[in-house]
Amino acid sequence: LIHNQRTHTGERPYKCEECGKNFRQLSSLICQWNIHTRKRPYKYGDCGKGFGHCNSLIHHQRTHTGERPYECEECG
């Protein structure tokens, strides 16, 4: 609930000391820190490629599985 409230209020209490960006969630700040430190804690087991953000890992997994969860309304 608090994350949703911050969306409406614009509150961003977590600040990256490296670049000055502010975030609503601590997890977003941690992902940002992974970018600055070049840490890649999310690894795909099949190929060993690492990512700084879990969403990037999910997107990469789809390249291996061929999954295409979104369909274009124009061309299908």
PAZAPA-4460 file (N, C-alpha, C; in steps of 0.05 Angstrom, whole numbers, plus 32768, in hexadecimal, padded with zeros to 4 digits):
% residues 76
    n_x    n_y    n_z   ca_x   ca_y   ca_z    c_x    c_y    c_z   seq   type   mol
   8010   7FE8   8000   8000   8000   8000   8011   8019   8000     1      L     A
   8027   8019   800F   8038   8031   8011   8045   8037   7FF6     2      I     A
   804B   8022   7FE6   8057   8028   7FCC   8043   8036   7FBA     3      H     A
   802A   802D   7FBC   8015   803A   7FAC   8011   8057   7FB5     4      N     A
   8011   805B   7FCF   800E   8077   7FD9   8024   8089   7FCF     5      Q     A
   803D   807E   7FCE   8053   808E   7FC4   8050   8095   7FA6     6      R     A
   8043   8084   7F97   803D   808A   7F7B   802C   80A3   7F79     7      T     A
   8018   80A5   7F8A   8006   80BC   7F89   8012   80D5   7F96     8      H     A
   8022   80D2   7FAA   802E   80EA   7FB7   8048   80F3   7FAB     9      T     A
   8054   80E1   7F9B   806E   80E9   7F8F   8085   80E6   7FA2    10      G     A
   8081   80DB   7FB9   8096   80D8   7FCD   80AB   80C3   7FC3    11      E     A
   80C4   80CB   7FC5   80DA   80BA   7FBD   80EF   80BB   7FD2    12      R     A
   80EC   80AC   7FE8   80FE   80AF   7FFF   811A   80A2   7FFC    13      P     A
   811F   8092   7FE8   8138   8085   7FE5   8149   8092   7FCF    14      Y     A
   8160   809C   7FD7   8171   80AB   7FC5   818B   809D   7FC0    15      K     A
   8193   809B   7FA6   81AD   8090   7F9F   81C2   80A5   7FA3    16      C     A
   81D6   809F   7FB4   81EB   80B2   7FBA   81FE   80B5   7FA3    17      E     A
   81FE   80A2   7F91   8210   80A2   7F7A   8207   80B6   7F64    18      E     A
   81ED   80B5   7F5D   81E3   80C5   7F47   81CD   80D9   7F4F    19      C     A
   81C3   80D7   7F67   81AF   80EA   7F71   8192   80E3   7F6A    20      G     A
   818D   80CC   7F5C   8172   80C5   7F55   8163   80BC   7F6E    21      K     A
   8149   80C2   7F6F   8139   80BA   7F86   8125   80A5   7F7D    22      N     A
   811E   8093   7F90   810D   807C   7F8B   80F8   8079   7FA0    23      F     A
   80E1   806D   7F97   80CB   8068   7FAA   80D0   804F   7FBB    24      R     A
   80DF   803C   7FB0   80E3   8023   7FBE   8101   801D   7FC2    25      Q     A
   8107   8011   7FD8   8122   800A   7FDE   812D   7FF6   7FC9    26      L     A
   811D   7FE4   7FC0   8126   7FD1   7FAC   812F   7FDF   7F92    27      S     A
   8122   7FF5   7F8B   812A   8004   7F73   8145   8011   7F78    28      S     A
   814A   801B   7F90   8164   8026   7F96   817A   8011   7F95    29      L     A
   8174   7FF9   7F9F   8187   7FE3   7F9E   818E   7FDC   7F81    30      I     A
   817A   7FDB   7F6F   817F   7FD6   7F53   8191   7FEC   7F47    31      C     A
   818C   8004   7F4E   819C   801B   7F44   81B9   8018   7F4E    32      Q     A
   81BC   8010   7F67   81D7   800C   7F72   81E5   7FF6   7F63    33      W     A
   81D7   7FE1   7F5B   81E3   7FCB   7F4B   81EE   7FD6   7F31    34      N     A
   81E0   7FE9   7F25   81EA   7FF5   7F0C   8204   8003   7F11    35      I     A
   8206   8013   7F26   821E   8022   7F2B   8236   8010   7F33    36      H     A
   8231   7FFB   7F42   8246   7FE9   7F4B   824B   7FD3   7F37    37      T     A
   823B   7FD1   7F22   823D   7FBC   7F0E   8239   7FA0   7F1A    38      R     A
   822A   7F9F   7F30   8223   7F84   7F3B   820D   7F78   7F2A    39      K     A
   820E   7F5E   7F26   81FA   7F50   7F17   81F1   7F38   7F27    40      R     A
   81E1   7F3C   7F3B   81D9   7F26   7F4D   81C4   7F13   7F41    41      P     A
   81B7   7F1B   7F2B   81A2   7F0A   7F1F   81AF   7EFB   7F08    42      Y     A
   81B3   7EE1   7F0A   81C0   7ED2   7EF5   81AD   7EBD   7EE9    43      K     A
   81B0   7EBA   7ECF   81A0   7EA5   7EC1   81B1   7E8C   7EC0    44      Y     A
   81A6   7E76   7ECB   81B5   7E5E   7ECE   81BE   7E51   7EB3    45      G     A
   81AE   7E52   7E9F   81B4   7E45   7E86   81CD   7E50   7E77    46      D     A
   81CF   7E6B   7E78   81E5   7E77   7E69   81F9   7E86   7E7C    47      C     A
   81F1   7E8A   7E95   8203   7E97   7EA8   8204   7EB5   7EA7    48      G     A
   81F4   7EC1   7E95   81F4   7EDE   7E92   81E8   7EEB   7EAB    49      K     A
   81F4   7F01   7EB5   81EA   7F0E   7ECD   81DD   7F29   7EC7    50      G     A
   81CC   7F31   7ED9   81BD   7F4A   7ED6   81BB   7F58   7EF1    51      F     A
   81B9   7F73   7EF0   81B7   7F83   7F07   819B   7F87   7F11    52      G     A
   8188   7F7F   7F01   816C   7F83   7F08   815C   7F69   7F01    53      H     A
   814A   7F61   7F12   813C   7F48   7F0E   812B   7F49   7EF5    54      C     A
   8120   7F60   7EEE   8110   7F62   7ED5   8120   7F5D   7EBC    55      N     A
   8139   7F65   7EBD   814B   7F60   7EA6   8150   7F42   7EA3    56      S     A
   8152   7F34   7EB9   8155   7F17   7EB8   813D   7F0A   7EAC    57      L     A
   8125   7F12   7EB4   810C   7F07   7EAA   810A   7F0C   7E8B    58      I     A
   8111   7F24   7E83   8111   7F2A   7E66   8125   7F18   7E57    59      H     A
   813D   7F14   7E62   8151   7F03   7E56   8148   7EE6   7E54    60      H     A
   813A   7EDC   7E69   8131   7EC0   7E68   811F   7EBC   7E50    61      Q     A
   8110   7ED0   7E49   80FE   7ECD   7E32   810D   7EC9   7E18    62      R     A
   8125   7ED2   7E16   8135   7ECD   7DFD   813B   7EB0   7DFB    63      T     A
   813E   7EA2   7E11   8144   7E85   7E11   812A   7E75   7E0C    64      H     A
   8114   7E7D   7E18   80FC   7E6D   7E17   80EB   7E74   7DFE    65      T     A
   80EF   7E8B   7DF2   80DF   7E94   7DDC   80C4   7E9F   7DE4    66      G     A
   80C0   7EA2   7DFE   80A7   7EAD   7E08   80A3   7ECA   7DFE    67      E     A
   808B   7ED0   7DF5   8085   7EEB   7DEC   806A   7EF2   7DFA    68      R     A
   806B   7EFD   7E12   8052   7F01   7E21   8040   7F18   7E18    69      P     A
   804A   7F29   7E06   803A   7F3F   7DFD   8036   7F3C   7DDF    70      Y     A
   801E   7F43   7DD6   8016   7F41   7DBA   800F   7F5C   7DAF    71      E     A
   8019   7F63   7D98   8013   7F7C   7D8B   7FF6   7F7B   7D81    72      C     A
   7FE6   7F8F   7D87   7FCA   7F90   7D7E   7FC8   7F95   7D60    73      E     A
   7FDD   7FA0   7D54   7FDD   7FA6   7D38   7FE4   7F8D   7D27    74      E     A
   7FFA   7F80   7D2E   8003   7F6A   7D1D   8001   7F4F   7D2A    75      C     A
   7FF9   7F4E   7D43   7FF6   7F34   7D50   800F   7F2A   7D5A    76      G     A
***
